[in-house]
Amino acid sequence: MQAISDANRKWWLLGAVSCVLGLVLLDETVVGIALPTIQKELGLSNNDAHWVVNAYLLTFACFVAVGGKIADLFGILRVFLFGLALFAICSVACGFAPSGGALIAARALQGLGAAIIFPLFLAMITITFPKDVRGAALATSGAVGTTFLALGPLVGGLFTDFLSWRWIFWINPFVAVVVAVLVTLTWRDVPRPAGRQIDWIGLLLMATAMFCVVFGLMEASDLGWRNPLILASMFLGLVLFGLFWRFELRQSMPLIEVDLFSSPVFAGSNLTIFTAQYAKMPLFVFVALYAQTDLHLTPFQAGVVVMLAPALQPITAVVCGRYADKIAKRWQVLFGLGVLTLAFLWQAATWSYENVFLFVPGLLIAGLAFPFLFTPTRAAVSEALPEHKHGQGGGIAMTSQIAGGTVGLAVSSAAFALGGFGLVFALTALLSTLVFIYAAFAFRGA
């Protein structure tokens, strides 16, 4: 009897692409734990160390909107395997990196690979599964991704303490090879739409604008906020964002359909998704740094502490899913933002005591929030748009999510240089409070 048959191939495919989602999410959290060790071994400054994380997030955010469109031109399987190969090869390069510069460059290319494959996992599930089981398939892939995300700090601590930080990258190619074989055996390609084009000018404007703003925020702590290079970089980034917005409004096939943001629910959903991903950077990068520098924990012990942040997410995800259609999305989002604010206020108030038992309740509280920030908002994005624009809405939501992580790390790095961990946590609490106020009005019709 064949292990893979026409009857079960879609479930094999689901398992394979869910693992890819897990790898992409794992690389968001696993590096944070190893960062102090990487910094010490490669002789990096605090700012350079944060670029190890943000180089990945920056290219991810800039190119995730174009991954699906490239697949329309060249075929889903071909593009998926190319992105997976790029991700795996760059992971090997990260593990062998002899210097900080080489590691940052490899991480940037790894983020490009992640940007290509991340949108395609959702498209492959949607195409393969009929509507009556599609929800279960998406829930399964989400559960796998959340598990990888939750295990990231623990895996990073284990490898760093007992093997080498380089193994957090070397493990990726083994998974990638298995996934590539399974996807090749189980995927059934579909006809590609004719006449699709990629908005290369819009992509260039957005990528350059994002880089200028993030560069200015990241380097200001070293060069000074009044440095002409920093001021010019920030100003140029804002100008390019303005040009991108005006350019996209005039395109028949834009990279991002910016006029969709005229819907308060759509805008509020994307802002909430942005904020949720922003908050992950203080949790998975700066809490990991705090645990090892101020609490004097080993990388493994720090991984255990950081893992408390996503520990309750699988449970709250089930609760959120069960009541998703019974409670108005407005109240779900406001609950999530309120809990997130409380968590970071707790961390801002307790970090200076350098007591792990006093600090960790804030991490557990934060874990309660994230399902209520992602699940109802993704549904609201689709409901706010006509059916033929659901793909565009999903792509924008992905871009908002990854951009949130990129900006979150850049702003938190600048805040850390100015005021330490307390300012990092306080600014995150302030952001979630402001978004709470905005969401209270934006979601009135949801």
C-alpha positions as CSV (number, residue, x, y, z in Angstrom):
1,M,0.0,0.0,0.0
2,Q,1.4,3.4,-1.0
3,A,2.0,5.8,1.8
4,I,1.0,8.7,-0.5
5,S,-2.1,8.3,-2.6
6,D,-4.7,10.5,-4.3
7,A,-6.9,10.1,-1.3
8,N,-4.4,11.3,1.3
9,R,-2.0,13.5,-0.7
10,K,-3.6,16.7,0.4
11,W,-2.9,15.8,4.0
12,W,0.8,15.0,3.3
13,L,1.0,18.4,1.5
14,L,-0.6,20.1,4.5
15,G,2.0,18.6,6.8
16,A,4.8,19.7,4.6
17,V,3.8,23.3,4.0
18,S,2.8,23.6,7.7
19,C,6.4,22.7,8.6
20,V,7.6,25.5,6.2
21,L,5.3,28.0,8.0
22,G,6.9,26.7,11.3
23,L,10.4,27.2,10.0
24,V,9.6,30.8,9.0
25,L,8.1,31.5,12.4
26,L,10.8,29.7,14.2
27,D,13.4,32.0,12.7
28,E,11.6,34.9,14.2
29,T,12.1,33.7,17.8
30,V,15.0,31.2,17.8
31,V,17.7,33.8,17.1
32,G,16.8,36.1,19.9
33,I,18.1,33.7,22.6
34,A,21.4,33.1,20.8
35,L,22.0,36.8,20.1
36,P,24.2,37.6,23.2
37,T,26.4,34.5,22.4
38,I,26.6,35.5,18.7
39,Q,27.5,39.0,19.7
40,K,30.3,37.9,22.0
41,E,31.7,35.3,19.5
42,L,31.7,37.5,16.5
43,G,32.6,40.8,18.3
44,L,29.4,42.7,17.4
45,S,28.1,45.9,18.9
46,N,24.6,45.9,20.3
47,N,23.4,47.6,17.1
48,D,25.1,45.1,14.8
49,A,23.6,42.2,16.8
50,H,20.1,43.6,16.3
51,W,20.8,43.8,12.6
52,V,21.2,40.0,12.7
53,V,17.4,39.8,13.4
54,N,16.3,42.9,11.5
55,A,18.1,42.0,8.2
56,Y,15.8,38.9,8.0
57,L,12.7,40.9,8.9
58,L,13.5,43.8,6.6
59,T,13.8,41.8,3.4
60,F,10.9,39.6,4.5
61,A,8.6,42.7,4.9
62,C,9.7,44.3,1.7
63,F,9.2,41.3,-0.6
64,V,6.4,39.3,1.0
65,A,3.8,41.2,-1.0
66,V,5.4,40.1,-4.3
67,G,5.8,36.3,-3.6
68,G,2.4,35.3,-4.8
69,K,2.6,37.4,-7.9
70,I,5.9,35.8,-8.9
71,A,4.1,32.4,-8.5
72,D,1.4,33.6,-10.9
73,L,4.0,34.2,-13.5
74,F,6.2,31.2,-13.1
75,G,4.1,28.5,-11.3
76,I,3.5,27.8,-7.7
77,L,5.6,24.7,-7.4
78,R,8.6,26.1,-9.2
79,V,8.6,29.4,-7.2
80,F,8.0,27.5,-3.9
81,L,10.9,25.2,-4.4
82,F,13.2,28.1,-5.4
83,G,12.2,30.1,-2.3
84,L,12.7,27.0,-0.1
85,A,16.2,26.3,-1.6
86,L,17.2,29.9,-1.1
87,F,16.0,29.8,2.5
88,A,17.9,26.5,3.1
89,I,21.2,27.6,1.4
90,C,21.2,30.9,3.2
91,S,20.6,29.0,6.5
92,V,23.8,27.0,5.9
93,A,25.6,30.2,5.1
94,C,24.4,31.8,8.3
95,G,25.7,28.8,10.3
96,F,29.2,29.1,8.6
97,A,29.3,32.9,8.8
98,P,32.9,33.9,9.8
99,S,31.9,37.5,10.7
100,G,29.0,39.7,11.6
101,G,28.8,41.2,8.2
102,A,28.6,37.8,6.5
103,L,25.9,36.7,9.0
104,I,23.8,39.8,8.4
105,A,24.1,39.5,4.6
106,A,23.1,35.8,4.8
107,R,20.2,36.6,7.1
108,A,18.9,39.2,4.6
109,L,18.9,36.7,1.8
110,Q,17.3,34.1,4.1
111,G,14.5,36.7,4.7
112,L,14.1,36.9,0.9
113,G,13.6,33.2,0.7
114,A,11.0,33.4,3.5
115,A,9.2,36.2,1.7
116,I,8.8,34.0,-1.3
117,I,7.5,30.8,0.4
118,F,5.4,32.5,3.2
119,P,2.5,33.6,0.9
120,L,2.5,30.4,-1.1
121,F,1.8,28.1,1.9
122,L,-1.6,29.7,2.2
123,A,-2.3,29.6,-1.5
124,M,-1.4,25.9,-1.7
125,I,-3.8,25.0,1.2
126,T,-6.6,27.1,-0.3
127,I,-6.2,25.6,-3.8
128,T,-5.8,22.0,-2.5
129,F,-8.6,21.8,0.1
130,P,-12.3,22.1,-0.6
131,K,-14.3,24.7,1.3
132,D,-15.9,22.2,3.7
133,V,-12.5,21.2,5.2
134,R,-10.4,24.3,4.4
135,G,-11.0,25.8,7.8
136,A,-9.7,22.7,9.5
137,A,-6.6,22.6,7.3
138,L,-5.8,26.3,8.0
139,A,-6.3,25.7,11.7
140,T,-3.9,22.7,11.6
141,S,-1.3,24.7,9.8
142,G,-1.7,27.5,12.3
143,A,-1.3,25.1,15.2
144,V,1.9,23.7,13.7
145,G,3.2,27.3,13.2
146,T,2.3,28.3,16.7
147,T,4.1,25.2,18.1
148,F,7.3,26.0,16.2
149,L,7.0,29.7,17.4
150,A,6.6,28.6,21.0
151,L,9.5,26.1,20.9
152,G,11.8,28.7,19.2
153,P,13.3,30.1,22.4
154,L,13.8,26.6,24.0
155,V,15.4,25.2,20.8
156,G,17.6,28.3,20.5
157,G,18.7,27.9,24.2
158,L,19.4,24.2,23.8
159,F,21.6,24.5,20.8
160,T,23.4,27.5,22.1
161,D,24.1,26.0,25.5
162,F,24.9,22.4,24.5
163,L,26.1,22.5,20.9
164,S,26.6,25.8,19.1
165,W,24.5,28.8,18.1
166,R,25.3,27.8,14.5
167,W,23.0,24.8,14.8
168,I,19.9,27.1,15.0
169,F,20.6,27.7,11.3
170,W,21.9,24.3,10.3
171,I,18.8,22.5,11.3
172,N,16.7,24.2,8.6
173,P,18.1,22.5,5.5
174,F,17.2,19.0,6.9
175,V,13.6,20.0,7.3
176,A,13.7,21.8,3.9
177,V,14.8,18.7,2.0
178,V,12.0,16.6,3.5
179,V,9.5,19.3,2.7
180,A,10.7,19.7,-0.9
181,V,10.4,16.0,-1.6
182,L,6.8,15.8,-0.1
183,V,5.6,18.9,-1.9
184,T,7.0,17.7,-5.2
185,L,5.2,14.4,-4.8
186,T,1.9,15.8,-3.6
187,W,1.3,19.1,-5.3
188,R,-1.0,19.3,-8.4
189,D,-0.4,22.5,-10.3
190,V,-3.2,24.8,-11.5
191,P,-3.5,27.0,-14.6
192,R,-1.9,30.4,-14.2
193,P,-3.8,33.6,-14.9
194,A,-2.7,35.5,-18.0
195,G,-1.6,39.1,-18.1
196,R,-0.4,39.4,-14.5
197,Q,2.4,41.8,-13.9
198,I,4.6,42.8,-11.0
199,D,4.7,46.4,-9.9
200,W,8.5,46.6,-9.9
201,I,8.5,50.4,-9.4
202,G,6.2,50.2,-6.4
203,L,8.3,47.4,-5.0
204,L,11.5,49.5,-5.4
205,L,9.9,52.5,-3.7
206,M,8.5,50.5,-0.8
207,A,11.7,48.5,-0.2
208,T,13.9,51.6,-0.4
209,A,11.6,53.6,1.9
210,M,11.5,50.8,4.5
211,F,15.3,50.4,4.4
212,C,15.9,54.2,4.9
213,V,13.5,54.5,7.9
214,V,14.8,51.3,9.6
215,F,18.4,52.2,8.9
216,G,17.9,55.6,10.5
217,L,16.2,54.1,13.6
218,M,18.8,51.4,14.0
219,E,21.9,53.5,13.4
220,A,20.8,56.6,15.3
221,S,22.0,55.1,18.6
222,D,25.6,54.8,17.2
223,L,25.8,57.9,15.0
224,G,23.5,60.2,17.0
225,W,20.0,61.5,16.2
226,R,21.4,64.8,14.8
227,N,23.8,63.1,12.4
228,P,23.2,64.3,8.8
229,L,23.2,60.8,7.5
230,I,20.5,59.7,10.0
231,L,18.4,62.8,9.3
232,A,18.7,62.4,5.6
233,S,17.9,58.7,5.8
234,M,14.7,59.3,7.8
235,F,13.6,62.2,5.6
236,L,14.2,60.2,2.4
237,G,12.3,57.2,3.8
238,L,9.3,59.3,4.6
239,V,9.4,61.0,1.2
240,L,9.6,57.7,-0.6
241,F,6.7,56.3,1.4
242,G,4.6,59.3,0.2
243,L,5.7,58.7,-3.4
244,F,4.9,55.0,-3.0
245,W,1.4,55.9,-1.8
246,R,0.7,58.3,-4.7
247,F,2.2,56.0,-7.3
248,E,0.1,53.0,-6.1
249,L,-3.1,55.0,-6.3
250,R,-2.6,55.5,-10.0
251,Q,-1.7,51.8,-10.9
252,S,-4.3,49.4,-12.4
253,M,-2.3,46.5,-10.9
254,P,-0.6,47.9,-7.8
255,L,1.8,46.1,-5.5
256,I,-0.5,47.2,-2.6
257,E,-4.0,48.6,-3.2
258,V,-3.6,51.4,-0.8
259,D,-7.1,52.8,-1.2
260,L,-8.4,49.7,0.7
261,F,-7.3,51.5,3.8
262,S,-10.2,53.9,3.4
263,S,-12.2,51.2,5.2
264,P,-11.9,51.8,9.0
265,V,-12.2,48.1,9.7
266,F,-9.5,47.2,7.2
267,A,-7.2,49.9,8.4
268,G,-7.8,49.0,12.1
269,S,-7.2,45.3,11.4
270,N,-3.9,45.9,9.7
271,L,-2.8,48.3,12.4
272,T,-3.7,45.8,15.1
273,I,-1.7,43.0,13.2
274,F,1.2,45.5,12.9
275,T,1.1,46.2,16.7
276,A,0.9,42.5,17.6
277,Q,4.0,41.7,15.6
278,Y,5.8,44.8,16.8
279,A,5.2,43.5,20.4
280,K,6.9,40.2,19.6
281,M,10.3,41.9,19.2
282,P,10.5,43.1,22.8
283,L,9.2,39.7,24.0
284,F,11.5,37.5,21.9
285,V,14.6,39.6,21.5
286,F,14.8,42.1,24.4
287,V,13.4,39.8,27.1
288,A,16.0,37.2,25.9
289,L,18.7,39.8,26.3
290,Y,17.4,40.9,29.7
291,A,17.3,37.4,31.0
292,Q,20.9,36.8,30.1
293,T,22.4,40.2,31.1
294,D,20.4,41.4,34.0
295,L,19.0,38.1,35.4
296,H,22.3,36.3,34.6
297,L,20.6,33.2,33.2
298,T,22.2,30.8,30.7
299,P,20.9,30.7,27.2
300,F,18.9,27.6,27.9
301,Q,17.4,29.1,31.1
302,A,16.6,32.3,29.2
303,G,14.9,30.2,26.5
304,V,12.7,28.6,29.2
305,V,11.7,32.0,30.5
306,V,11.0,33.5,27.0
307,M,9.0,30.4,26.1
308,L,6.5,31.4,28.7
309,A,5.3,34.2,26.4
310,P,3.8,31.9,23.8
311,A,3.1,29.1,26.2
312,L,-0.6,29.8,26.6
313,Q,-1.2,30.7,23.0
314,P,-2.3,27.2,21.9
315,I,-4.9,27.2,24.6
316,T,-6.2,30.7,24.0
317,A,-6.1,30.0,20.2
318,V,-8.7,27.2,20.8
319,V,-10.8,29.5,23.0
320,C,-10.6,32.3,20.4
321,G,-11.5,30.0,17.6
322,R,-14.5,28.5,19.5
323,Y,-16.0,31.9,20.2
324,A,-14.8,33.7,17.0
325,D,-18.4,33.8,15.5
326,K,-20.2,34.3,18.8
327,I,-18.5,37.5,20.1
328,A,-18.2,40.7,18.1
329,K,-14.7,41.2,16.6
330,R,-14.5,44.6,18.2
331,W,-14.6,43.1,21.7
332,Q,-12.1,40.4,20.8
333,V,-9.6,42.9,19.4
334,L,-10.1,45.3,22.4
335,F,-9.6,42.4,24.8
336,G,-6.3,41.4,23.1
337,L,-5.0,45.0,23.0
338,G,-6.0,45.6,26.6
339,V,-4.2,42.4,27.8
340,L,-1.1,43.3,25.7
341,T,-1.0,46.8,27.3
342,L,-1.3,45.3,30.8
343,A,1.5,42.8,30.0
344,F,4.0,45.5,29.0
345,L,3.0,47.8,31.8
346,W,3.8,44.9,34.1
347,Q,7.2,44.4,32.5
348,A,8.0,48.1,32.6
349,A,7.2,48.2,36.3
350,T,9.1,45.0,37.3
351,W,12.2,44.7,35.2
352,S,14.3,46.9,37.5
353,Y,13.8,44.5,40.4
354,E,15.8,41.8,38.5
355,N,13.6,39.1,40.0
356,V,12.6,36.4,37.5
357,F,9.5,35.4,39.5
358,L,8.2,38.9,39.6
359,F,8.9,39.5,35.9
360,V,7.4,36.3,34.3
361,P,3.7,37.0,35.0
362,G,3.9,39.7,32.4
363,L,5.1,37.1,29.8
364,L,2.2,34.8,30.6
365,I,-0.3,37.6,30.3
366,A,1.1,38.6,26.9
367,G,0.6,35.1,25.6
368,L,-3.1,35.4,26.3
369,A,-3.4,38.4,23.9
370,F,-2.0,37.3,20.5
371,P,-4.8,34.9,19.3
372,F,-7.3,37.7,19.9
373,L,-5.1,40.1,17.9
374,F,-4.5,37.9,14.8
375,T,-7.6,35.6,14.4
376,P,-10.4,38.2,14.4
377,T,-8.5,40.8,12.5
378,R,-7.6,38.4,9.6
379,A,-11.2,37.5,9.4
380,A,-12.2,41.1,9.5
381,V,-9.8,41.9,6.6
382,S,-11.6,39.4,4.4
383,E,-15.1,40.5,5.5
384,A,-14.3,44.2,4.8
385,L,-13.5,43.5,1.1
386,P,-15.4,42.0,-1.8
387,E,-14.5,38.4,-2.6
388,H,-12.3,39.1,-5.6
389,K,-10.0,41.2,-3.4
390,H,-9.5,38.7,-0.6
391,G,-6.1,37.7,-2.0
392,Q,-4.9,41.3,-2.1
393,G,-6.2,41.9,1.5
394,G,-4.4,38.8,2.7
395,G,-1.2,40.0,1.1
396,I,-1.5,43.4,2.7
397,A,-2.1,41.8,6.1
398,M,1.0,39.7,5.7
399,T,3.0,42.8,4.8
400,S,1.6,44.6,7.9
401,Q,2.6,41.7,10.1
402,I,6.2,41.5,8.9
403,A,6.6,45.3,8.8
404,G,5.4,45.4,12.4
405,G,8.3,43.1,13.4
406,T,10.8,45.1,11.4
407,V,9.8,48.5,12.8
408,G,9.3,47.0,16.3
409,L,12.9,45.8,16.4
410,A,14.2,49.1,15.0
411,V,12.2,51.3,17.4
412,S,13.0,49.0,20.4
413,S,16.7,49.1,19.5
414,A,16.7,52.9,19.5
415,A,14.7,53.0,22.8
416,F,17.1,50.5,24.4
417,A,20.0,52.8,23.5
418,L,18.3,55.8,25.0
419,G,16.7,54.3,28.1
420,G,17.3,50.6,28.5
421,F,14.8,47.8,28.9
422,G,12.3,50.0,30.8
423,L,11.8,52.3,27.9
424,V,11.5,49.4,25.4
425,F,8.6,47.9,27.4
426,A,7.0,51.3,28.2
427,L,6.9,52.3,24.5
428,T,5.3,49.0,23.5
429,A,2.6,49.6,26.2
430,L,2.1,53.1,24.9
431,L,1.7,51.9,21.3
432,S,-0.8,49.2,22.2
433,T,-2.8,51.8,24.3
434,L,-3.0,54.2,21.3
435,V,-4.1,51.4,19.0
436,F,-6.7,50.3,21.6
437,I,-8.2,53.8,21.4
438,Y,-8.2,53.8,17.6
439,A,-9.6,50.2,17.4
440,A,-12.5,51.2,19.7
441,F,-13.7,53.5,16.9
442,A,-12.5,51.6,13.8
443,F,-14.3,48.4,14.7
444,R,-17.6,49.8,15.6
445,G,-19.1,48.3,12.4
446,A,-17.3,45.0,12.6
